[in-house]
Amino acid sequence: MSASQPRRRPPFLSTQFKLVLVCYNLLVLATVVCFGLGIGLPVWGSPVLALLLTAYVVVHSGRPFRVLYLLREHIEHARRGELHHRTTRVRNLGEVGQVAWELNEFMDLVESYFKEISNCFSRIRGGDYGRRPLSAGLPGVFADSLDDIDHAIDAMAQNSAYLKQNQLAAQLHTLNTANLREDLGASQSDLRTISDEMQQIASIAGENAEQARASESAAGQIGQQLDTIAASVEAVNAAGSALEKEWTLIESALQAISGLAEQTNLLALNAAIEAARAGEAGRGFAVVADEVKTLSNRSKASAVQVQATLSQLSSRVEDMLARSQAANTVAGEVRESVDGFRAVFVRLAQTSSAVIAHVEHVKDQSACSLIKTDNVLYKQLGYHALGGSANGDHAARTELRQRVEDWAQQQGQQRFGDLGAWKGVSAQLAQTYQRLEAAIALVEAGETGADALLAAASEAERASRASFGLLDKLVSERHAGILGGGEPVAAGRHAARVSG
């Protein structure tokens, strides 16, 4: 046979089976015909032919049955997940060979399908979503299934990206929450320090205001005393002026006495001359004239001495007048200085009162800010507990809540208790804590319903915002004069006292 000629294939098993049946039936018919026609055949002829036919059937049926046994084994292996087994050596087996090859091709498809899936998911397990299943070359449902898996992997890739984003967001949120709580704690400590320092500043400003008022009072007393001194100096000055006039009159009288003494002396001299002329008869008159002259000289000497003394006294009185006038001038200048000091002290008292009012405003604002910070820190701890991380948060929440309640019962009540918004502050703060604790209790009880938790947390946030607004309103009402740009209340009262 030429190599270019197609190789002749044996008939299929069904054809071979039909040929064997035809041969067997022909053999039977031939035997019957021979017996019917009386044709004598050897006795052993039919059995030999039957045995040959049987041997042919046995020889040619062994291979198909062995292949069928292998097919059953391979199907069992496939049922156990072993997809790599194949049935070979099925040449010239007809239909059985076709079944074997079709099964081999089916197993190739199944193995390729699962290898594609396995390769994709092994890469996905490593975080690589770029390896997608290849559906080209696979028929029907295999290709459709791989396409669906490709869409599923795409969704998984998007979900993985979302999960990474959520994980990053959760880590950032955890980091932010931890640092936020620490920062809030630091701000809380700073606000507490500021509040304490503002209390000290308010106390110092109050002391300065009291000292300014005391200095103002002392300046007023000094002014009154200076007025008394000035009046006394004026009286002394007036008395000196009057005394100076009296000295002038006395000097005039002394000059008159001195003139009279000189005239008396001249008269005595004339009398002595006349007595000398009279001789013995005028001796007694001469003695009298001498005595008169002596008295006249003594009177003149006394007048001169008194006049000298009065001159010294007059110079001293003039000096005293000059000094009293200088003292009066100095007293006036001191009075002006004291009035200036008093005006400064009055202004200092007014500004001290204004400073006290502003310090009180800052102190109240810092106290309310501290309460707000405590409230924010409490909510952060509460949300941390809602997230399932309540390690040690209960004690911290209790401490914060107790501190806010103590402030509300003591300092807050004392400072803002007379204002209308105060009762609302206490109620809203209590509502905040109650609703947040109720949400935490739901989580601790195993409640997973988001609606109830969100409702409780939303109520807590609403109450918190309301309490913040009321705290701001308290400060605004308490310090309306400062916030409105007017004169502080304390400064106004002090100015009224000063003007009174």
C-alpha positions in Angstrom: 0.0 0.0 0.0 1.3 3.4 -1.0 2.0 5.9 1.9 0.0 8.6 0.1 -3.1 6.4 0.3 -5.3 6.9 3.3 -4.9 4.2 6.0 -7.9 1.9 6.0 -9.6 1.9 9.4 -11.5 -1.1 10.7 -15.3 -0.8 11.0 -16.8 0.5 14.2 -17.8 -2.0 16.9 -21.5 -1.9 16.0 -20.6 -2.8 12.4 -18.3 -5.6 13.6 -21.0 -6.8 16.0 -23.5 -6.9 13.1 -21.0 -8.7 10.9 -20.5 -11.3 13.6 -24.2 -11.8 14.0 -24.7 -12.1 10.3 -21.9 -14.6 10.0 -23.4 -16.6 13.0 -26.8 -16.5 11.5 -25.5 -17.5 8.1 -23.6 -20.4 9.7 -26.8 -21.5 11.4 -28.8 -21.2 8.2 -26.1 -23.0 6.2 -26.2 -25.8 8.7 -30.0 -26.0 8.6 -30.0 -25.9 4.8 -27.4 -28.6 4.6 -29.4 -30.8 6.9 -32.6 -30.1 5.0 -31.1 -30.8 1.6 -29.4 -33.8 2.9 -26.0 -32.5 2.2 -23.6 -34.3 4.4 -21.1 -32.2 6.3 -18.5 -33.3 8.6 -19.8 -33.6 12.1 -17.0 -31.3 13.4 -17.5 -28.6 10.8 -20.2 -26.5 12.6 -18.6 -26.6 16.0 -15.3 -25.6 14.6 -16.8 -22.6 12.8 -18.7 -21.7 16.0 -15.5 -21.9 18.0 -13.7 -19.8 15.5 -16.4 -17.2 15.6 -16.5 -17.2 19.4 -12.7 -16.9 19.6 -12.9 -13.9 17.3 -15.5 -12.2 19.4 -13.6 -12.9 22.6 -10.3 -11.6 21.2 -11.9 -8.4 19.7 -14.2 -7.6 22.7 -11.4 -7.7 25.4 -9.9 -4.3 24.5 -13.2 -2.3 24.5 -14.1 -3.7 27.9 -10.6 -2.9 29.3 -11.0 0.7 28.0 -14.4 0.9 29.6 -12.9 -0.2 32.9 -10.2 2.5 32.5 -12.9 5.0 31.8 -14.8 4.0 35.0 -11.5 4.3 37.0 -10.7 7.7 35.5 -14.3 9.0 36.2 -13.8 7.8 39.8 -10.5 9.7 40.0 -12.2 12.8 38.6 -14.9 12.4 41.2 -12.1 12.5 43.9 -10.7 15.7 42.3 -7.9 14.1 40.2 -8.4 15.6 36.8 -5.1 14.7 35.2 -5.9 11.1 34.3 -6.5 10.3 30.6 -7.6 7.2 28.6 -5.2 6.3 25.8 -4.5 3.4 23.4 -8.0 3.4 22.1 -7.1 3.1 18.4 -9.4 1.0 16.3 -12.0 0.8 19.1 -14.7 2.6 17.3 -17.4 4.0 19.5 -15.5 3.2 22.7 -12.5 5.1 21.3 -14.8 8.0 20.5 -16.2 8.0 24.0 -12.7 7.8 25.5 -11.5 10.8 23.4 -14.6 12.8 24.1 -14.1 12.1 27.8 -10.5 13.1 27.5 -11.4 16.3 25.8 -14.1 17.0 28.5 -11.5 16.4 31.2 -9.1 18.7 29.4 -11.8 21.4 29.5 -12.6 20.8 33.1 -8.9 20.7 34.1 -8.3 23.9 32.1 -11.3 25.5 33.7 -10.3 24.7 37.3 -6.6 25.5 36.6 -7.7 28.9 35.4 -9.7 29.4 38.5 -7.0 28.0 40.7 -4.3 30.3 39.2 -6.5 33.3 39.5 -7.4 32.7 43.1 -3.9 31.8 44.1 -2.8 35.2 42.7 -5.8 36.8 44.5 -4.7 35.1 47.7 -1.4 37.0 47.3 -3.2 40.3 46.8 -2.8 40.4 43.0 -6.0 40.9 41.1 -4.4 41.4 37.7 -4.5 37.7 36.7 -7.9 37.3 35.2 -9.4 34.0 33.9 -9.0 33.4 30.2 -12.3 32.2 28.6 -11.0 32.0 25.0 -11.0 28.4 23.7 -13.6 27.2 26.3 -17.1 26.5 25.0 -20.5 27.3 26.4 -21.0 27.4 30.1 -17.3 27.1 30.8 -16.6 30.4 29.1 -19.7 32.0 30.6 -18.7 30.8 34.1 -15.2 32.2 33.6 -16.6 35.5 32.4 -18.8 35.6 35.5 -15.8 34.8 37.7 -13.9 37.6 35.9 -16.7 40.0 36.9 -16.6 38.6 40.4 -12.8 39.1 40.6 -13.3 42.7 39.5 -15.9 43.2 42.2 -13.5 41.6 44.7 -10.7 43.9 43.5 -12.9 46.9 44.1 -14.0 45.5 47.4 -10.4 44.9 48.4 -9.6 48.5 47.5 -12.6 49.6 49.6 -11.5 47.4 52.4 -7.9 48.8 52.3 -9.3 52.3 52.3 -11.7 51.5 55.1 -8.8 49.8 57.0 -6.6 52.8 56.4 -9.5 55.1 57.5 -10.1 53.0 60.5 -6.4 53.1 61.5 -6.3 56.8 60.9 -9.4 57.2 62.9 -8.0 55.1 65.7 -4.8 57.1 65.6 -6.7 60.4 65.4 -9.0 59.4 68.3 -6.1 58.4 70.5 -4.2 61.6 69.7 -7.4 63.6 69.9 -8.1 62.3 73.4 -4.5 63.2 74.5 -4.8 66.6 72.9 -8.1 67.2 74.5 -6.6 66.1 77.8 -3.8 68.6 77.3 -6.2 71.3 76.4 -8.3 70.4 79.4 -5.3 70.8 81.6 -4.3 74.1 80.0 -7.9 75.4 80.4 -7.9 74.4 84.1 -4.5 76.2 84.5 -5.9 79.2 82.7 -9.0 79.2 84.9 -6.9 79.0 88.1 -4.6 81.7 86.8 -7.5 83.9 85.9 -8.8 83.4 89.4 -5.5 84.7 90.8 -5.5 87.6 88.3 -9.1 88.5 89.4 -8.0 88.4 93.1 -4.9 90.6 92.3 -7.0 93.0 90.3 -9.5 93.2 93.1 -6.7 94.0 95.6 -5.4 96.6 93.2 -8.9 98.2 92.9 -9.2 98.2 96.7 -5.8 99.8 97.1 -6.7 102.3 94.4 -9.8 103.2 96.3 -7.9 103.4 99.5 -5.3 105.6 97.8 -8.0 107.8 96.5 -9.5 108.2 100.0 -6.0 108.9 101.4 -5.5 111.5 98.6 -8.8 113.1 99.6 -7.8 113.3 103.2 -4.4 114.7 102.3 -6.2 117.3 100.2 -8.4 118.3 103.1 -5.3 118.5 105.4 -3.6 120.6 102.8 -6.6 122.8 102.6 -6.4 123.3 106.4 -2.7 124.0 106.2 -3.3 126.5 103.4 -6.0 128.2 105.4 -3.7 128.4 108.4 -1.0 129.9 106.3 -3.4 132.4 104.9 -4.5 133.3 108.5 -0.8 133.7 109.5 -0.2 135.8 106.4 -3.1 138.0 107.3 -2.0 138.3 110.9 1.5 139.2 109.7 0.1 141.9 107.4 -2.0 143.3 110.3 1.0 143.2 112.6 3.1 144.9 110.0 0.6 147.7 110.0 0.6 147.9 113.8 4.4 148.0 113.7 4.2 151.1 111.5 1.9 152.8 114.0 4.2 151.9 116.9 7.2 153.2 115.0 5.3 156.5 114.3 4.5 156.7 118.1 8.1 156.0 119.0 9.3 158.7 116.6 6.8 161.1 118.2 8.1 160.1 121.7 11.7 160.6 120.5 10.7 164.1 119.1 9.0 165.0 122.4 12.2 163.8 124.3 14.3 166.0 122.1 12.0 169.0 122.6 11.9 168.3 126.4 15.7 168.1 126.4 15.8 171.5 124.6 13.4 172.9 127.2 15.5 171.5 130.0 18.5 173.1 128.4 16.8 176.4 128.2 15.6 176.1 131.8 19.2 175.4 132.9 20.4 178.4 131.1 17.7 180.6 132.6 18.5 179.1 136.1 22.2 179.9 135.6 21.2 183.5 134.8 19.1 183.7 137.9 22.0 182.7 140.1 21.4 181.4 143.5 17.7 181.8 143.2 17.5 179.6 140.2 19.7 176.8 141.6 16.7 174.6 142.6 15.1 175.2 139.2 18.5 174.1 137.6 18.4 170.8 139.5 14.9 170.2 138.2 16.0 171.1 134.7 18.9 168.6 135.0 16.5 165.8 136.1 14.1 166.6 133.3 17.0 166.5 130.9 18.1 163.2 132.3 14.6 161.8 132.0 14.4 163.2 128.5 17.6 161.5 127.5 16.5 158.2 129.1 13.2 158.4 127.3 14.9 159.1 124.0 17.3 156.2 124.6 14.5 153.9 125.5 12.5 155.0 122.4 15.6 154.4 120.3 16.1 151.0 121.8 12.5 150.0 121.4 12.6 151.3 117.8 15.7 149.1 117.1 13.9 146.1 118.7 10.8 146.8 116.7 12.9 147.1 113.5 14.3 143.6 114.2 10.8 142.3 114.8 9.6 144.0 111.7 12.3 142.4 109.6 11.4 139.0 111.1 7.7 139.6 110.5 8.5 140.5 106.9 10.6 137.3 106.6 7.8 135.3 108.2 5.3 136.9 105.7 7.6 136.0 102.8 7.9 132.4 104.1 4.2 132.1 104.7 3.5 133.4 101.1 6.1 130.8 99.8 4.4 128.1 101.9 1.0 129.1 100.6 2.4 128.9 97.1 3.9 125.4 97.8 0.6 124.3 99.5 -1.3 125.3 96.4 1.1 123.4 94.1 0.9 120.4 96.5 -2.9 120.7 96.4 -2.8 120.6 92.6 -0.5 117.6 92.7 -2.7 115.8 95.2 -5.8 116.6 93.0 -3.9 115.1 90.1 -3.0 112.0 92.1 -6.6 111.7 93.2 -7.8 111.9 89.6 -5.2 109.2 88.7 -6.4 107.0 91.6 -10.0 107.5 90.5 -9.1 106.5 87.0 -7.0 103.6 88.3 -10.0 102.4 90.4 -12.3 102.7 87.4 -9.8 100.8 85.1 -9.2 98.2 87.8 -13.0 97.6 88.0 -13.0 97.3 84.2 -10.1 94.9 84.3 -11.9 92.9 87.0 -15.0 92.8 84.8 -13.0 91.6 81.8 -11.1 89.1 83.9 -14.4 87.7 85.3 -15.6 87.4 81.7 -12.4 85.5 80.6 -12.7 83.4 83.8 -16.3 82.5 83.0 -15.5 81.8 79.4 -12.6 79.6 80.2 -14.7 77.7 82.8 -17.4 77.1 80.2 -14.7 76.1 77.6 -13.3 73.6 80.2 -16.8 72.1 80.6 -17.1 71.9 76.8 -13.8 70.2 76.6 -14.7 67.7 79.3 -17.9 67.0 77.4 -16.1 66.5 74.1 -13.6 64.2 75.8 -16.5 62.3 77.4 -18.1 61.8 74.0 -14.8 60.6 72.5 -14.5 58.0 75.3 -18.1 57.0 74.7 -17.6 56.5 70.9 -14.5 54.5 71.7 -16.6 52.3 73.9 -19.3 52.0 71.2 -16.5 50.7 68.9 -16.0 47.8 71.3 -12.7 49.1 72.8 -13.8 50.0 76.3 -10.6 49.2 78.1 -10.6 51.5 81.1 -12.9 54.0 79.5 -15.7 53.5 82.1 -13.7 54.9 85.0 -12.5 57.9 82.8 -16.0 58.6 81.7 -17.3 58.4 85.3 -14.5 60.8 86.5 -15.3 63.3 83.8 -19.1 63.1 84.4 -18.6 63.5 88.2 -16.3 66.6 87.6 -18.9 68.3 85.4 -21.7 67.5 87.8 -19.6 68.9 90.7 -19.0 72.1 88.8 -22.7 72.4 88.0 -23.7 71.9 91.7 -21.0 74.3 93.1 -19.2 76.9 91.0 -21.7 76.9 88.1 -24.7 77.2 90.4 -23.0 80.0 92.4 -21.9 81.9 89.3 -24.9 81.4 86.9 -27.7 80.1 89.1 -29.6 83.3 88.9 -29.8 83.2 85.1 -32.7 81.8 83.3 -30.7 79.5 81.0 -28.9 77.7 83.9 -31.5 75.0 84.4 -31.4 74.1 80.8 -27.6 73.6 80.9 -27.8 71.1 83.7 -30.7 69.2 82.0 -28.9 69.1 78.6 -25.7 67.9 80.1 -27.5 65.1 82.0 -29.4 64.2 78.8 -26.0 63.9 76.9 -24.6 61.5 79.5 -27.8 59.4 79.8 -28.3 58.9 76.0 -24.6 58.0 75.4 -24.5 55.6 78.3 -27.8 54.0 77.0 -26.1 53.5 73.7 -23.0 51.9 75.4 -25.3 49.7 77.4 -26.9 48.4 74.2 -23.5 47.5 72.8 -22.5 45.8 76.0 -25.8 43.8 76.0 -24.9 42.5 72.5 -27.4 44.7 70.6 -26.2 45.0 67.0 -29.1 47.1 65.6 -27.6 50.2 64.1 -30.9 52.2 64.2 -31.1 52.1 68.0 -27.5 53.0 68.5 -27.6 55.8 66.0 -30.7 57.2 67.5 -29.2 57.2 71.0 -25.9 58.7 69.8 -27.8 61.4 67.8 -29.9 62.3 70.9 -26.6 62.6 72.8 -25.1 64.9 70.2 -28.2 67.0 70.0 -28.2 67.5 73.8 -24.5 68.3 73.7 -25.0 71.0 71.1 -27.8 72.4 73.1 -25.7 72.5 76.2 -22.9 74.3 74.3 -25.3 76.9 73.1 -26.7 77.5 76.6 -23.2 77.8 78.1 -22.4 80.5 75.5 -25.8 82.2 76.4 -24.9 82.1 80.1 -21.6 84.0 79.5 -23.3 86.5 77.2 -26.0 87.2 79.7 -23.6 87.5 82.6 -21.3 89.9 80.7 -23.8 91.7 78.5 -22.1 95.1 79.3 -18.7 93.9 78.0 -19.9 92.0 75.0 -22.2 94.9 74.0 -19.3 97.4 74.1 -20.7 99.3 77.1 -19.1 100.0 80.4 -18.5 97.0 82.6 -21.0 96.7 85.4 -18.4 96.7 88.2 -16.6 99.7 86.7 -19.9 101.6 86.5 -20.8 100.9 90.1 -17.3 102.1 91.2 -17.6 105.2 89.1 -20.9 105.9 90.8 -19.3 105.5 94.2 -16.5 107.9 93.2 -18.8 110.6 91.9 -20.9 110.3 95.0 
